Amino acid sequence: MAHISRYYDVKRDEQGHRFLEVRVTGFPLLHLPLLNKSTAFTEEERRLLGLDGLLPPGVSSLEEQKERAYLRFRQQGTPLEKHAYLRNLQDHNEVLFFALLEDHVEEMLPIIYTPTVGEAVQQFSRLYRYPRGFAMSTAHVERARELLDNVHLQDVRMVVATDSSAILGIGDQGFGGMAISIGKLSLYTVAGGVGPDKTLPVELDVGTGRQDLIEDPLYLGARHPRLTGETYNAFIDAFVRAVQDRYPKAIIQWEDFSKDTAFRVLERYRKVVPSFNDDIQGTGAVTLAGVLRACALKGERLRDQVVVIHGAGAGGAGVAAAIREGMGYEGLSEGDIGRRVFVLDSRGLLTDDRHMEDYKRPLATPKDVTQGWAGTDLLSVVREVGATVLLGLSGQGGIFNEPIVRAVRGNTSRPIIFPLSNPTANTEALPEDILRWADGQAIVATGSPFPDVTLEGQTYQIGQGNNAFIFPGLGFAAVLTRAREITDGMVAEAAYALADFTAREYPERTYPPTRALRDASRAVALRVARQAITERVAREERVQSLDDAELDAFIERRFWLPKYLPYRTAEGASPDLT
């Protein structure tokens, strides 16, 4: 049986208790974040592992370490400084990092993920401190498999890979996108239960289209224009082959690819290696879940709505596909759906007579539908179609202005308006403005975190349509069932599982509070795992005959928790890392 790492393994003693068997001791052990307990090493472990004299004499509990770390966190001034502190902690002691994050997830989620991670991406080369993950550049195409052997982890199950071409709403960030892969996998662990030694963040450095990065003396990425066409395909092919060979049980999450590339990569590889694109499928699923809940709060169904989506990138297209699929589940025909879901890009409504990228064509409205309209800009479309739901994925801050919001309000007693673009500066409208313009009747959720709004003495909860409610549970289920493919049905089931969890636990909300992230992920994982079994894509034999209670227990037993394990040395353990 393969070891977890070339430096350690997890084993069980005669009583069935887990312990770490380590192959490295002394000073080097303190510099492996997956092994370092810092001041929590017991006196016996310090003698056994050659740590005497390398640590303060006092022995701390994990609780005491968390208290000390949280105090340091609160002393940091700006969100970016807090992000840097947490990343430094993660690179020093992973168990402590995840234990702290688990206790303060609502406070720290906006720091390690959106919106602060956007700034961390932009500053990545300047903030760089410690190597983490796998970086594959254009110089490595022929040696991809050889380089992957340099990763000390032996049983990776979850890979997040980005080419950094379309990070959040800030575009091409070159090598800085590694911060996104690291942040996403932190959520896979704290919310999705995937052990940190089963995860691998990846930067696919195919160059950058930004000359300012190429000329920046501190930039850490490859200094040439982005690969395109067949050269780009060959690069990604080499990466996929290397992962399949080195980590045959791994799931790949494609992250922050430019809109046309995102669809091509997803379709090229989704049946080659179990994989999904969070920007397309995760965004679609989390938005569908929120809209379903908003409809329920109105006492209506999704099929009753007319939905306008502003933004036709990967996220907007994914949302449109998810909404269309949801309406289909509720019995509407393709023709009916086409007259209830309308998508706009920067040039206005997508109509079938326009020149557009191939991935947009299924979302286009027949031109004859628009005959006699005053225009195909956002305000005109909202008025002409009688929109009751307005979803923003445009990345254009402030685009949902007062006339547009009032127009949606004129079509329905309770408009559903979700400005979902990240980071905060790119949100289509502020929740407080939407509620004021809609006379306090709008149901509002956002992509970035916003505080609740008080208007004329009434407080309105602002849900956050955060993909973190979807991808950790979806990925964890795929890992546990060893799904050979992540199907559209599994992604859709994640959306309905989240909507049902919210209805059950937080019936007055569109989304759960982020403090419920782990419970929501467990609920999603259970339903997605069941769907994988139903669709016969689950290769894990142990789950095939389990009922829901047994499957839930199976998931719970494998959910990684941030706790220190006792240490033993392996035969031949050495202080040398080589």
C-alpha positions as CSV (number, residue, x, y, z in Angstrom):
1,M,0.0,0.0,0.0
2,A,1.4,3.4,-1.0
3,H,2.5,5.9,1.7
4,I,0.6,9.2,2.1
5,S,4.0,11.0,1.8
6,R,7.6,10.0,1.3
7,Y,8.2,11.7,4.7
8,Y,5.4,10.1,6.8
9,D,2.4,7.7,6.8
10,V,-0.8,7.5,8.9
11,K,-1.1,4.1,10.7
12,R,-3.2,2.5,13.4
13,D,-1.9,0.9,16.6
14,E,-3.0,-2.3,18.2
15,Q,-6.1,-0.6,19.7
16,G,-7.1,1.0,16.4
17,H,-5.9,4.5,17.2
18,R,-4.3,6.6,14.5
19,F,-0.7,7.8,14.7
20,L,1.9,9.3,12.4
21,E,4.9,7.2,11.4
22,V,7.6,9.7,10.4
23,R,10.7,9.2,8.3
24,V,12.2,12.6,9.1
25,T,13.3,14.1,12.5
26,G,15.0,17.1,14.0
27,F,15.1,20.5,12.4
28,P,13.8,19.5,9.0
29,L,10.6,18.0,10.6
30,L,9.8,21.5,12.0
31,H,9.8,22.9,8.4
32,L,7.2,20.4,7.0
33,P,3.9,22.1,7.6
34,L,2.0,18.9,7.5
35,L,4.1,17.5,10.4
36,N,5.0,20.5,12.5
37,K,3.2,20.8,15.8
38,S,5.5,23.5,16.9
39,T,5.0,24.0,20.7
40,A,2.5,21.2,20.9
41,F,5.1,18.5,20.6
42,T,5.1,16.6,23.9
43,E,8.2,16.1,25.9
44,E,8.4,12.5,24.9
45,E,8.0,13.4,21.2
46,R,10.7,16.0,21.5
47,R,13.1,13.4,22.8
48,L,12.0,10.8,20.2
49,L,12.2,13.2,17.2
50,G,15.4,15.0,18.1
51,L,13.6,18.3,18.9
52,D,15.0,19.0,22.4
53,G,16.5,22.4,22.4
54,L,14.9,23.5,19.2
55,L,11.6,24.6,20.8
56,P,10.6,26.7,23.8
57,P,10.4,24.4,26.9
58,G,6.7,25.1,27.5
59,V,4.3,22.5,25.9
60,S,1.1,24.1,24.4
61,S,-2.3,22.4,23.7
62,L,-3.9,23.0,20.3
63,E,-6.5,25.2,22.1
64,E,-3.7,27.4,23.5
65,Q,-2.0,27.6,20.1
66,K,-5.3,28.7,18.5
67,E,-5.7,31.4,21.1
68,R,-2.3,32.7,20.4
69,A,-2.7,32.5,16.6
70,Y,-6.1,34.3,16.7
71,L,-4.7,37.1,18.8
72,R,-2.0,37.6,16.1
73,F,-4.6,37.4,13.4
74,R,-6.6,40.2,15.0
75,Q,-3.5,42.3,15.3
76,Q,-3.1,42.5,11.5
77,G,-4.3,45.8,10.1
78,T,-5.7,45.2,6.6
79,P,-7.5,42.2,5.0
80,L,-4.4,41.6,2.8
81,E,-2.2,41.5,5.9
82,K,-4.6,39.1,7.6
83,H,-4.5,37.0,4.4
84,A,-0.7,37.0,4.5
85,Y,-0.7,36.0,8.1
86,L,-3.0,33.0,7.6
87,R,-1.0,31.9,4.6
88,N,2.2,32.1,6.6
89,L,0.5,30.0,9.4
90,Q,-0.6,27.4,6.8
91,D,3.0,27.2,5.5
92,H,4.2,26.7,9.1
93,N,1.6,24.4,10.8
94,E,-1.3,23.1,8.7
95,V,-3.2,21.5,11.6
96,L,-3.2,24.7,13.5
97,F,-4.2,26.7,10.4
98,F,-7.2,24.5,9.7
99,A,-8.2,24.3,13.4
100,L,-8.2,28.1,13.6
101,L,-10.1,28.4,10.3
102,E,-12.7,25.9,11.5
103,D,-13.4,28.0,14.6
104,H,-13.6,31.3,12.8
105,V,-14.7,30.3,9.3
106,E,-17.3,33.1,9.0
107,E,-14.7,35.8,9.9
108,M,-11.9,34.3,7.9
109,L,-13.6,33.0,4.7
110,P,-13.6,36.5,3.1
111,I,-9.9,36.7,4.0
112,I,-8.6,33.4,2.5
113,Y,-11.1,33.5,-0.3
114,T,-13.2,36.2,-2.0
115,P,-12.9,39.1,-1.9
116,T,-9.4,39.4,-0.3
117,V,-7.9,36.6,-2.4
118,G,-8.3,38.8,-5.5
119,E,-5.8,41.3,-4.0
120,A,-3.5,38.4,-2.9
121,V,-3.5,37.1,-6.5
122,Q,-2.5,40.6,-7.8
123,Q,0.3,40.8,-5.2
124,F,1.4,37.1,-5.3
125,S,4.9,37.7,-6.6
126,R,5.5,40.4,-4.0
127,L,4.1,38.4,-1.1
128,Y,5.7,35.1,-2.1
129,R,7.3,33.3,0.9
130,Y,7.1,29.6,0.7
131,P,6.7,27.0,-2.1
132,R,3.4,25.2,-2.1
133,G,1.8,23.1,-4.8
134,F,2.9,22.2,-8.3
135,A,4.0,24.8,-10.9
136,M,4.1,23.6,-14.4
137,S,5.5,26.1,-17.0
138,T,6.1,26.0,-20.7
139,A,9.7,24.9,-20.0
140,H,8.3,21.7,-18.4
141,V,6.0,20.3,-21.1
142,E,8.3,17.4,-22.0
143,R,9.1,16.6,-18.3
144,A,5.7,17.0,-16.7
145,R,5.6,13.5,-15.3
146,E,9.2,13.7,-14.1
147,L,8.5,17.0,-12.3
148,L,5.3,15.7,-10.7
149,D,7.5,13.0,-9.0
150,N,9.1,15.9,-7.1
151,V,5.8,16.4,-5.1
152,H,6.3,14.5,-1.9
153,L,2.6,13.6,-1.6
154,Q,1.9,10.1,-2.8
155,D,-1.9,9.8,-2.8
156,V,-3.4,13.1,-4.1
157,R,-7.2,12.9,-4.6
158,M,-8.1,16.5,-5.3
159,V,-6.3,18.8,-7.7
160,V,-7.3,22.5,-8.3
161,A,-5.6,23.7,-11.5
162,T,-5.7,27.2,-13.1
163,D,-4.0,28.9,-16.0
164,S,-4.8,32.3,-14.4
165,S,-6.3,33.7,-17.6
166,A,-9.5,35.0,-16.0
167,I,-9.2,35.4,-12.2
168,L,-12.4,36.5,-10.6
169,G,-13.3,39.9,-12.2
170,I,-9.6,41.0,-12.6
171,G,-8.6,39.1,-15.7
172,D,-5.2,37.7,-16.6
173,Q,-2.9,37.4,-13.5
174,G,-0.2,35.2,-14.8
175,F,1.5,33.1,-12.1
176,G,-0.5,34.9,-9.4
177,G,-3.4,32.5,-9.9
178,M,-1.6,30.0,-7.7
179,A,-3.2,31.9,-4.8
180,I,-6.6,30.9,-6.1
181,S,-5.8,27.2,-6.2
182,I,-4.3,27.3,-2.7
183,G,-7.4,29.1,-1.4
184,K,-9.9,26.8,-3.0
185,L,-8.1,23.7,-1.6
186,S,-8.1,25.3,1.9
187,L,-11.9,25.2,1.6
188,Y,-11.9,21.6,0.4
189,T,-10.3,20.7,3.7
190,V,-12.1,22.9,6.2
191,A,-15.5,22.5,4.6
192,G,-15.3,19.4,2.4
193,G,-13.3,17.1,4.6
194,V,-10.5,16.3,2.1
195,G,-7.3,15.9,4.1
196,P,-4.6,18.5,3.2
197,D,-2.2,15.7,2.3
198,K,-4.7,14.6,-0.4
199,T,-4.8,17.9,-2.2
200,L,-2.5,19.6,-4.7
201,P,-2.8,23.2,-5.9
202,V,-1.5,23.7,-9.5
203,E,-0.5,26.7,-11.5
204,L,-0.5,25.9,-15.3
205,D,1.9,28.7,-16.3
206,V,1.3,29.1,-20.1
207,G,2.6,32.7,-20.1
208,T,0.6,35.9,-19.8
209,G,-1.0,38.4,-22.1
210,R,0.1,41.3,-19.8
211,Q,3.3,43.0,-20.9
212,D,3.4,44.8,-17.5
213,L,3.9,41.4,-15.7
214,I,6.5,40.3,-18.2
215,E,8.5,43.5,-17.6
216,D,8.0,43.4,-13.8
217,P,11.4,42.5,-12.3
218,L,9.7,40.8,-9.3
219,Y,7.3,38.7,-11.4
220,L,7.8,35.0,-10.8
221,G,6.0,33.5,-13.8
222,A,7.1,32.6,-17.4
223,R,7.9,35.8,-19.3
224,H,6.3,35.3,-22.6
225,P,2.9,35.7,-24.3
226,R,0.3,33.1,-23.5
227,L,0.2,29.8,-25.5
228,T,-2.8,29.4,-27.8
229,G,-4.2,26.8,-30.1
230,E,-2.6,23.4,-30.5
231,T,0.5,24.4,-28.5
232,Y,-1.8,25.2,-25.5
233,N,-3.7,22.0,-26.0
234,A,-0.5,20.0,-26.0
235,F,0.5,21.7,-22.7
236,I,-2.8,20.7,-21.0
237,D,-2.6,17.2,-22.5
238,A,0.8,16.7,-21.0
239,F,-0.4,17.9,-17.6
240,V,-3.5,15.6,-17.6
241,R,-1.4,12.6,-18.7
242,A,1.0,13.2,-15.9
243,V,-1.7,13.5,-13.2
244,Q,-3.4,10.4,-14.5
245,D,-0.2,8.4,-14.2
246,R,1.1,9.8,-10.9
247,Y,-2.3,10.2,-9.2
248,P,-4.8,7.8,-10.8
249,K,-7.5,8.5,-8.2
250,A,-7.4,12.3,-8.5
251,I,-10.3,14.6,-9.4
252,I,-9.4,17.8,-11.2
253,Q,-11.2,21.1,-10.6
254,W,-10.5,23.5,-13.5
255,E,-10.4,27.1,-12.1
256,D,-10.4,30.6,-13.6
257,F,-9.8,29.9,-17.3
258,S,-10.9,32.5,-19.8
259,K,-14.5,32.0,-21.0
260,D,-13.9,30.3,-24.3
261,T,-11.0,28.2,-23.0
262,A,-13.0,27.2,-19.9
263,F,-15.6,25.4,-22.1
264,R,-13.0,23.9,-24.4
265,V,-11.0,22.4,-21.5
266,L,-14.0,21.1,-19.7
267,E,-15.4,19.4,-22.8
268,R,-12.0,18.1,-23.9
269,Y,-11.2,16.4,-20.6
270,R,-14.4,15.7,-18.5
271,K,-14.7,12.2,-19.9
272,V,-10.9,11.6,-19.9
273,V,-10.3,12.4,-16.2
274,P,-13.0,13.1,-13.6
275,S,-13.2,16.8,-13.6
276,F,-15.4,19.9,-13.5
277,N,-15.1,23.7,-13.9
278,D,-16.1,25.6,-10.8
279,D,-16.7,28.9,-12.7
280,I,-19.2,27.2,-15.0
281,Q,-20.8,24.4,-13.0
282,G,-20.2,25.5,-9.5
283,T,-21.4,29.1,-10.2
284,G,-24.4,27.6,-12.0
285,A,-25.3,25.3,-9.2
286,V,-25.0,27.8,-6.3
287,T,-27.0,30.4,-8.2
288,L,-29.7,27.9,-9.1
289,A,-29.9,26.9,-5.4
290,G,-30.4,30.5,-4.3
291,V,-33.0,31.3,-7.0
292,L,-34.9,28.1,-5.9
293,R,-34.9,29.4,-2.3
294,A,-35.9,32.9,-3.4
295,C,-38.8,31.5,-5.4
296,A,-39.9,29.4,-2.4
297,L,-39.8,32.5,-0.2
298,K,-42.2,34.2,-2.7
299,G,-44.5,31.1,-2.7
300,E,-43.7,30.5,-6.4
301,R,-41.8,28.1,-8.6
302,L,-38.8,28.5,-10.8
303,R,-41.0,27.8,-13.9
304,D,-43.1,30.9,-13.0
305,Q,-40.1,33.3,-13.4
306,V,-38.7,35.3,-16.3
307,V,-34.9,35.4,-15.8
308,V,-32.5,38.0,-17.2
309,I,-28.8,37.2,-16.8
310,H,-26.4,40.0,-17.4
311,G,-23.0,38.5,-18.2
312,A,-22.2,35.8,-20.7
313,G,-18.8,34.7,-19.6
314,A,-18.1,31.3,-18.0
315,G,-20.1,32.1,-14.9
316,G,-23.1,33.7,-16.8
317,A,-23.2,30.8,-19.3
318,G,-23.0,28.3,-16.4
319,V,-25.9,30.0,-14.6
320,A,-28.0,30.2,-17.7
321,A,-27.5,26.5,-18.3
322,A,-28.4,25.7,-14.7
323,I,-31.5,27.8,-14.7
324,R,-32.6,26.3,-18.0
325,E,-32.1,22.8,-16.6
326,G,-34.0,23.7,-13.4
327,M,-37.0,24.9,-15.5
328,G,-36.8,21.7,-17.5
329,Y,-37.0,19.7,-14.3
330,E,-40.2,21.5,-13.5
331,G,-41.8,20.5,-16.8
332,L,-41.2,23.4,-19.2
333,S,-40.3,22.6,-22.8
334,E,-37.2,24.0,-24.5
335,G,-39.4,26.5,-26.4
336,D,-41.0,27.7,-23.2
337,I,-37.6,28.0,-21.5
338,G,-36.3,30.0,-24.4
339,R,-38.9,32.6,-23.7
340,R,-38.2,32.7,-20.0
341,V,-34.4,32.9,-19.9
342,F,-32.5,35.8,-21.5
343,V,-28.7,36.3,-21.5
344,L,-26.9,39.6,-22.3
345,D,-23.2,40.2,-22.8
346,S,-21.4,43.6,-23.2
347,R,-23.1,44.1,-26.6
348,G,-26.7,43.5,-25.3
349,L,-29.0,40.5,-25.7
350,L,-27.7,37.4,-27.2
351,T,-29.8,36.8,-30.3
352,D,-29.4,34.0,-32.9
353,D,-28.5,36.4,-35.7
354,R,-25.5,37.8,-33.9
355,H,-21.9,36.7,-34.4
356,M,-20.7,35.1,-31.1
357,E,-18.6,32.4,-29.5
358,D,-19.8,28.9,-30.0
359,Y,-20.5,28.4,-26.3
360,K,-23.0,31.2,-26.3
361,R,-25.1,29.9,-29.1
362,P,-27.4,27.6,-27.0
363,L,-28.2,30.7,-24.9
364,A,-29.3,33.0,-27.7
365,T,-32.9,34.2,-28.1
366,P,-34.5,33.8,-31.5
367,K,-34.4,37.2,-33.3
368,D,-38.1,37.0,-34.1
369,V,-38.9,37.2,-30.4
370,T,-37.4,40.7,-30.3
371,Q,-39.4,42.1,-33.1
372,G,-41.0,45.5,-32.1
373,W,-38.8,45.9,-29.0
374,A,-37.5,49.3,-28.1
375,G,-34.0,47.9,-27.8
376,T,-31.9,45.0,-26.6
377,D,-29.9,46.8,-23.9
378,L,-30.4,45.6,-20.3
379,L,-33.2,48.1,-19.3
380,S,-35.1,47.4,-22.5
381,V,-34.9,43.7,-22.1
382,V,-36.0,43.8,-18.5
383,R,-39.1,45.8,-19.6
384,E,-39.9,43.9,-22.7
385,V,-39.8,40.4,-21.2
386,G,-41.3,41.3,-17.8
387,A,-38.2,40.1,-15.9
388,T,-38.9,38.9,-12.3
389,V,-35.3,37.6,-11.7
390,L,-32.2,39.7,-12.5
391,L,-28.8,38.0,-12.1
392,G,-25.5,39.8,-12.4
393,L,-22.4,38.1,-13.6
394,S,-21.0,40.8,-15.7
395,G,-18.1,42.1,-13.6
396,Q,-19.4,45.6,-14.2
397,G,-19.7,47.4,-10.9
398,G,-22.9,49.5,-10.6
399,I,-24.5,48.3,-13.8
400,F,-27.8,47.6,-12.0
401,N,-28.9,51.2,-11.6
402,E,-32.1,52.6,-10.2
403,P,-34.2,52.6,-13.4
404,I,-33.3,48.9,-14.0
405,V,-34.1,47.8,-10.5
406,R,-37.4,49.8,-10.5
407,A,-38.2,48.2,-13.8
408,V,-37.9,44.7,-12.3
409,R,-39.9,45.8,-9.3
410,G,-42.6,47.0,-11.7
411,N,-42.9,43.4,-13.1
412,T,-43.4,41.6,-9.8
413,S,-44.3,42.3,-6.2
414,R,-41.0,40.7,-4.9
415,P,-38.2,40.9,-7.5
416,I,-35.3,38.5,-7.1
417,I,-32.0,40.4,-7.7
418,F,-28.6,38.8,-7.3
419,P,-25.6,41.0,-8.1
420,L,-23.1,38.1,-8.1
421,S,-19.9,39.5,-9.5
422,N,-16.6,39.4,-7.5
423,P,-14.7,41.0,-6.1
424,T,-16.7,43.6,-4.1
425,A,-15.8,46.5,-6.4
426,N,-17.3,44.6,-9.4
427,T,-20.7,43.9,-7.8
428,E,-23.5,45.1,-10.1
429,A,-25.2,47.0,-7.3
430,L,-25.0,47.4,-3.5
431,P,-27.7,45.5,-1.6
432,E,-28.8,48.7,0.3
433,D,-29.4,50.5,-3.0
434,I,-31.4,47.6,-4.5
435,L,-33.6,47.4,-1.4
436,R,-34.2,51.1,-1.4
437,W,-35.0,51.3,-5.1
438,A,-37.3,48.2,-4.8
439,D,-39.2,49.7,-1.8
440,G,-37.8,47.0,0.5
441,Q,-39.5,44.2,-1.5
442,A,-36.4,42.7,-3.3
443,I,-34.9,39.4,-2.4
444,V,-31.2,40.0,-2.6
445,A,-28.1,37.8,-2.6
446,T,-24.6,38.7,-3.6
447,G,-21.4,37.0,-4.7
448,S,-19.2,38.9,-2.2
449,P,-20.0,39.1,1.5
450,F,-22.2,42.1,2.5
451,P,-23.6,42.9,5.9
452,D,-27.4,42.8,6.5
453,V,-29.2,45.9,5.5
454,T,-31.5,47.9,7.8
455,L,-34.0,50.1,6.0
456,E,-36.8,52.0,7.7
457,G,-36.4,49.9,10.8
458,Q,-36.5,46.6,9.1
459,T,-33.4,44.3,8.7
460,Y,-32.9,42.3,5.6
461,Q,-30.5,39.3,5.4
462,I,-28.2,39.4,2.5
463,G,-27.3,35.9,1.4
464,Q,-24.0,35.1,-0.2
465,G,-24.1,32.9,-3.3
466,N,-20.6,31.6,-2.6
467,N,-19.4,28.7,-4.7
468,A,-17.9,27.3,-1.5
469,F,-21.3,26.0,-0.7
470,I,-21.0,23.7,-3.7
471,F,-17.6,22.7,-4.8
472,P,-16.2,21.2,-1.5
473,G,-19.2,18.8,-1.2
474,L,-19.2,18.0,-4.9
475,G,-15.5,17.3,-5.0
476,F,-15.5,15.3,-1.7
477,A,-18.4,13.1,-3.0
478,A,-16.5,12.5,-6.3
479,V,-13.4,11.5,-4.3
480,L,-15.2,9.1,-1.9
481,T,-17.1,7.4,-4.6
482,R,-14.1,7.4,-7.0
483,A,-16.5,8.7,-9.7
484,R,-15.1,8.0,-13.2
485,E,-16.9,11.2,-14.4
486,I,-18.6,14.2,-12.7
487,T,-21.9,14.2,-14.5
488,D,-24.4,17.1,-15.1
489,G,-26.7,15.1,-12.8
490,M,-24.2,15.2,-10.0
491,V,-23.8,19.0,-10.4
492,A,-27.5,19.6,-10.5
493,E,-28.0,17.4,-7.4
494,A,-25.5,19.6,-5.6
495,A,-27.7,22.6,-6.3
496,Y,-30.9,20.9,-5.1
497,A,-29.1,19.6,-2.0
498,L,-28.0,23.1,-1.0
499,A,-31.5,24.5,-1.6
500,D,-33.0,21.7,0.5
501,F,-30.4,22.1,3.3
502,T,-31.1,25.9,3.4
503,A,-34.9,25.3,3.5
504,R,-34.5,22.8,6.3
505,E,-32.0,24.7,8.5
506,Y,-32.5,28.3,7.6
507,P,-36.0,28.6,6.1
508,E,-36.0,32.4,6.0
509,R,-32.8,32.7,4.0
510,T,-31.7,32.2,0.4
511,Y,-28.3,30.8,1.4
512,P,-27.0,29.5,4.8
513,P,-24.7,31.7,6.8
514,T,-21.0,30.8,6.0
515,R,-20.6,29.5,9.5
516,A,-22.7,26.5,8.3
517,L,-20.3,25.8,5.5
518,R,-19.2,22.4,6.8
519,D,-22.8,21.2,7.5
520,A,-23.9,22.4,4.0
521,S,-21.0,20.6,2.4
522,R,-21.8,17.4,4.2
523,A,-25.4,17.6,2.9
524,V,-24.2,18.3,-0.6
525,A,-21.7,15.4,-0.5
526,L,-24.3,12.9,0.6
527,R,-26.7,13.8,-2.2
528,V,-24.0,13.9,-4.9
529,A,-22.5,10.6,-3.7
530,R,-26.0,9.0,-4.0
531,Q,-26.4,10.5,-7.5
532,A,-23.0,9.1,-8.5
533,I,-24.2,5.6,-7.4
534,T,-27.5,6.0,-9.1
535,E,-25.9,7.0,-12.4
536,R,-23.4,4.1,-12.1
537,V,-20.3,6.3,-12.3
538,A,-19.1,5.4,-8.7
539,R,-16.2,3.0,-8.8
540,E,-15.8,2.6,-5.1
541,E,-17.3,-0.8,-4.3
542,R,-17.8,-0.1,-0.6
543,V,-20.5,2.5,-1.3
544,Q,-22.6,0.6,-3.9
545,S,-25.0,-1.1,-1.5
546,L,-25.2,1.5,1.3
547,D,-28.5,3.1,2.3
548,D,-28.5,6.9,3.0
549,A,-27.8,6.5,6.7
550,E,-24.9,4.2,6.0
551,L,-23.6,6.4,3.2
552,D,-23.7,9.5,5.5
553,A,-21.8,7.5,8.2
554,F,-19.2,6.5,5.5
555,I,-18.7,10.2,4.6
556,E,-18.5,11.2,8.2
557,R,-15.8,8.6,9.0
558,R,-13.6,10.0,6.2
559,F,-14.0,13.6,7.0
560,W,-10.6,15.0,7.9
561,L,-10.5,17.0,11.1
562,P,-7.7,19.2,12.3
563,K,-6.3,17.3,15.3
564,Y,-2.8,16.4,16.3
565,L,-1.9,12.7,16.2
566,P,0.9,11.1,18.2
567,Y,4.2,10.4,16.5
568,R,6.4,7.4,16.1
569,T,9.6,7.1,14.1
570,A,9.9,4.8,11.1
571,E,12.8,2.4,10.9
572,G,15.7,4.3,9.4
573,A,14.1,7.7,10.1
574,S,16.6,10.4,9.4
575,P,17.0,14.2,9.8
576,D,18.0,14.4,6.2
577,L,15.1,15.5,3.8
578,T,16.8,14.1,0.7
